[in-house]
């Protein structure tokens, strides 16, 4: 749905097969500065909703082609129309009728014969809720922009700090190369250190390029077992490792809507984070466990939960509250970056989330939530 200006006149859709009722409501509401559009059938109403996106619908329950209950159910079945409030109009205001309407998503009732003042009061009440909801959404958007600006500031400061450190390393080893220019072994050794520092700088730049991507990637329906197999292979290939990853995937051939490249990137980053948590242990003694399960709650989208566990050093208390900030790391090397920052951003772009928690007995559990099916967000 296209966002409507907070200053625009609210638009009301009146759906009734009786022209006199439509005309009475239209005249009353327009005198109050409201914009009114009308439909006499359910099919016409659906078309108008798709074209005009009303703020509120006044809906007659009994109509010849499609009754109000069915029409309301159709609106509720679509993410982009679910939040449009519906007020039923009925000549049979029994308890059973009212409960049936409320069950399919109606927010209120107007009874026939229509009391126009009462109808106006009920409409205005619902419009106040609509306006309040828009203000909340606008506030959330502004807060998100503020958080993004704060993140950019933090990234800029961190970039400066990391680049200065790495450039200092480069300059120091270049000075050593100059001093020992007549000793090939020393030159070769110092040149290796220079190359390593330069590669770290390149790595930071590449990660920042990933961090800047905000557009939701295209999704295709793919089997979960194939996605996990590809992500583990990428972990092994990108980092030149043969580390054992034990996969338990009872969801097996479940199909989810995903972007293969993004999925591989997310899971492989968390796997290398788990592998590095073992510090000095030999590579064949760094077990990583990946398990999946479906997470379902009433009224919410279905998610696949991917848990990646290690038996490493656990979460450093010093960074626990900041581990998803750019360039925060518990490693003592110069390899800090924005891996977890990118992982969280990528999952949130898809409608998911990532959290980290301590594993009982030692180590860390990364919990990735990825939507099973595509979600169409209403603007």
N, C-alpha and C positions, 0 to 999 in steps of 0.2 A: 504494500500500500504506500502511495506517495504521502509524505508528511504534509500535514495541513498547517498553515500559519496559525499561531495562537490567537491572532486578531481576526481571523476570518469568521463570518457568520456561520453558526452551526447548521449542518444540513440534515434534514429529517426526511426519511423515506416512509410514506404512508402507503400501506398495502391493504386494499379492501375492494371487493367487487361491487360494493354499493357506492355509486357516485356521490350521493348526498352526504354520506359519512366523510368521504374524501374532501369534498368541498368545504364542509363545516370545519374540519380540522385544519385544512390548508388556510382558510381565512383567519382563524383564531391564531395560529402559529405565526403566520406572516405579519400580522399586526404587532407581534412581539419582536419583530426583527429577525425571525428565523427563516432560513431558506427551506422550501418544501418541494419535494419531488414525489410523484405518485405512480403506483402500479395497481392494476386490477386483477392480475394473476400471479401465481407463484413463479412461473417461468420469467415473466416480465420483471418481477422483483429481483430475481437472481441476476439478470442481465444488467439491471440498473445498479445493483451493488457492485458488480465488476467494473462498470463504467464510471460511477459517481462517487463510490466509497463514502456512504453517509455516516454521520456521527451516531445516529440512533435510528431504530426502525420501529414504527407502530404497525403491528401485524394482526390482521383479522384471523381468528383461529379457523373459521369455517369458510372455505372457498371451493369452487367447483373442480379446478384442475389439480390443485395441490394444497392441502390444508396447512395451517400455520405450524403445526407440530412438525410435519415433514420438512417444511422450508427452514425452520429453526434448526433442525438436526443437520441439514445440509450446510448451513452457515457454521455450525459448531464443528463440523468435520474438517473444516479448512483452517489452517493456522492463521492465514491472513485475514479471515472474517470472523474468527472466533470471539474477538474482543468487542465487536460491535454490539452494544446493548439492544435487546429486543423487549418491547412492551407489548403484551398481547391485548387485543381487543376481543371481548367475548360477551355474548348475550346470555351465557350460562355460567355464571360465576360460582359454581359449586366447588366444594373442597377438593373433590377428585380432579376436576378440570384444572384447578389452580396448581395442584401438586404435579400433575402431568406436565404442565407448561414449565414449571420450575425445574423439573427433572431434565428437560431437554435444553435448558439454558436461558429461559426468559428471566428478566430481572424484576418485572412488575406487571400489573394488570390494569386495564381500563374497562369498565363494564358498560354495556348498553342498557338503556339509552345513554349516550355519552354526555357527561357533564363537562362542558368545555373548560371551565375554570379548574376543575379537578384534574382534567387531562393535561392542561398547561402546567400545573404545579408538579405533576409526576414527571413530565418531560423535562422541566427545568432542573428537577432534582437529579435526574440521570445525567443531564448535560454538565452539571457541576462535577459529578464524578468523572466524566470524560475529560473535562478541562483539567481537573486535578491530576489525573493519570498522565496527561500530556506534559504537564509541568514537571511531574516526577521524572518522566523519561527525558525531558530536556535537561533537568538537573543532573541526571545520571550521565548524559552525554557530555555536559560541561565538566563534570568531575573526572570523566575518563580523559578528556582533553588535558585537564590540569595534571593528572597522573602521568600522561604521556610526556608532557612538557618537563615534568620533574625527572622522569626517566632519562630523557634526552640530556638534561643537565648533568645527571649522574654519570651517564655514559661519556659525555665530553670530558668531565673531570678525570674519569678513570682512564680514558684513552691517553690523555696528556701524561698521567702518572706512568702508565705502562710503557708508552713510547719513549719517554725520557729515560726510563730505566734501561730499556733495550738498546736505545741509541748510545747510552753511556757504555754499555757492554761492547757495542761495535767499535766505538772510538778507542776504548781501552785496548782491545786486541789489535786494532790497526796501529796504535802506537807501539805495541810490542813487536809487530811485524817490521816496523821501521827500525826499531832498535836492533833486532836480530835479523836484519835483511840478508846478512851474509851467512846465515845458518839455516839451510833448507828444512831441516827437521822441525825447527822452532816455527819457521814461517808456515809450514804445512799444518802444524798443530793449531796455531793461532787462527789460521784461515778457516779451519773447521769450526772453531767457536764463532767466528764472524758469520759464517754461513748459517749456523744454527740460530743465532739471534735474528738474522734477516728472515729466516723461515717462520720464526715466531711472529714477527711483525706481519708477514704475509697472511699467516693464519688468523690473526686478529682482524685484519681487513676483510678477509673472507667471511668471518663470523658476523661482522658488522653488516655486510651486504645481506646476509640472511636475516638479520634482526630487522632490517628496514622493510621487509616484505610484509604488507598489510592485507593484500588482496586474498580472498578465500580461494584456494586452489581448486581446479576441476576435480570432481569425484567420479569414480566408477565403481560398480559392484564387483567385489573381489572376495575370494574365499580367505577366511582368517588364517587358516594353516599356511597358505601360500605367502601371505603377507609376513607372517612371523618368520617363516623359513628365509624369505628374502632379506629381512632386517638382520637376522643372525648372520647370514652370509656377508652382508655389508659390514657388519661389525668385525668379522674375521678378516675380510679383504682390505678394508680401509686402514685398519690398524695393524695389519700383518701379524695377527695373533691366531693361535690354535686353542685358545681357552675354551674349556668345556662349559656349555650353556645347556642346562637340563630344562627341557620344555615340557610342561604339562598343560595340554590344551583340550579339555573335555568338550569345548564348543566345536572342535574339529572343523567340519566343512561349512560352518556358519558363514553366510555371505554378508559383508558389511560394505557400506559406501565409504570409500577411502581414496586418498591419493597415494599411490605406491611410493613415490619419491619422498613425500613428506613423512609417511609412516616409517619408511626405512631410516630416515634422518632422525626422527624422534626416538625410536627404540634403540638404534645403534649408539646414539649419544648417551642414553641412560645406561646401556650395557658397558660402555667404556668407563663411565663414571663408577659403576660397581666394580669393575676390574681394577681400576686405579686405587680403590679404597683399601686394597690389601697391602699397600706400602711395599715392603721388602720381601714378601713371600715369593717363592718360585712360581713361575707361570702355571705349572701343572698342579698347584695347590691353591688355586683361586676359584673356588666353585661359585657359579652364578645360577640362580634358579628363576625361571620365567613361568608363571602360571596365569591362566585366564579364567574368567567367569562372567556370566551375563548378570548385569545389575538392572533390576526393573523395579520401579515404584509407581503406584497408581497415579495417573494423570501426568506422568513425566515421560520424556523420551527414553528409549531403551539404550543402554550403554554396554560396551564390552570393557571389562576391567582387566588391565594387564599389570600384574605385580612382578617386579623384578627385585629379587633379594640377593644380598651378599652377606658374607660373614666377616667383613672387614672391620675397620676401626670405628665405624659408626659416624653419627653426625657431630661435628665439632660444635660444642655449646657456644663458642664465640661467634659462629656464623649462622646459627640455627634460624634466627629471625630474618636473615638477609641472604639466604642461600640462592634465591632466585634473582637477586640484583646482578647487574652486569659486572663482570670481573671480580666476583667474590669466589674464593676458593680456599679450601683447607690444605691444598698441596703447598709444599714449601719450595717448589720449583717455579720457574718463570712461565709455566704453561697455563696460567689462568686465562679464562676467556668468558664467553657468554653462552656456553652450552645449555645450561639449565634455563637460562633466560629465553633462548630460542625455543627450547622444548615447550615451555609453558605458553609462550606466545602462539606457537603453531597449533597446539591443542585448543587453546581458547578461540582461535580463529575458526576452528571446526566445530565449536560448541562443546568442547571437552575441558579437561583439567588435569593437572599433575600435582601430586603432593608427595612429601617425603616424611617418613616416620622411622623411629628406632625399631629395630627388630629385637624381640625378646631373646636374650642370650648373647646379644652382640651383633653388630652389623646394621644395615639400613634396608628399608623397604621403600622402593619407589612405586607409587600407584598411579597408573595412567588410565584415564577415562576417555574413551573414544566413542562417539555416537555410532549406533549401528546403522541408522538410516539417515538420509538427508533431512535437514531441518530448514524450512523456509521461514526466515525471520520477518516479522512485520516491522516496517520502519516507523 
